[in-house]
Amino acid sequence: MPTIKDVAHRAKVSVGTVSNVLRGTTSVSPELRARVERAISELNYRPNYVARSLKSKRTNTLGMVISDIANPFFPLVARGAEDAALERGFLVTLFNTDDRIERERQVFALLRSRRVDGVLAVLAPHSEAPEHVQELLKEGVPVVCLDRLPTNVDVDSVAVDNIKGAAMCVRHLIALGHRYIGFISGSSLLQTARDRVKGYELALREAGLEFDASLVREGDFRIGSGYRLAKDLCLSHPRPTALFVANGMMGIGALKAINEVGLQCPDDMALAVFDDVPGGDTFRPTLTVVSQPAYDLGFKGTQLLIQRILEQGTSPEPIRIVLQPELKIRESTAAGRLWQDAAPLPR
């Protein structure tokens, strides 16, 4: 079985250079990296990760905890995380919690016992500070929270500007003449959902429109709640002329409800969704969305996590990265007619 010394001899480099290539260190020149990778391929070399972990006290393994893998937003996040990890010689082990806090605690306990080098986490809704996150941090295991930020925990994070995204989407609906805008939010236990409510309220306030609680429903970021709550709003009196839905899964459910009750979108009810729904540009009507950089969320979160692993202690303060959303205007909010039931904006 070939050894790392054999690879170094074949590539005519030092053992340290081979080790740096295997770890994904960026200081190795492209020429040397190509020689080492060619030698690895020619010799069919396979690193002994068990021996390396005993020596370095690292397993080169990251745990990734996802709240709902059935949500098409999160596989893109995971893909970004995996690509960033592989660039630096790390592997990602993925766990799904189905938004259940009990299962999340079990996964964190398992990750602690398996000695992962760090954890990427999309946390389940929870009303209290997550003690399992705090315990991992106290043990010196870095954690980066993605998308959903816990309260009362100083932890690194990468998230999207949810207030900005929601506000610019509702501003778009108001600019089309809508004054009665229904809103289906996510669980109020999540900062992500609360921030999208804030963006909705901000846009209304800027336009001089009063917040009407009867137009708001709280869902759970899943298709079923989007369908049920959108149907309720579609059948209410007075009916909203537009509907803003706080994530893609609920948005799919809302479109189904609009169609099922016999309304035409956007002529009878406009629809805008926070999330770029897979296939949203092929639905009829095509969906207006607040597009989130899901891949970048996972990629940048993993880069930050590996930075913490390799350079522990460089920054005692939590690092918070905020990514920017993009509004993509499509057919589901097209100005189909003058909204006769829309009151004029106050001067």
Summary of the structure (lengths in Angstrom):
residues: 347
radius of gyration: 24.1
end to end distance: 80.1
largest distance: 80.1
contacts: 1179
relative contact order: 0.13
helix: 44%
strand: 15%
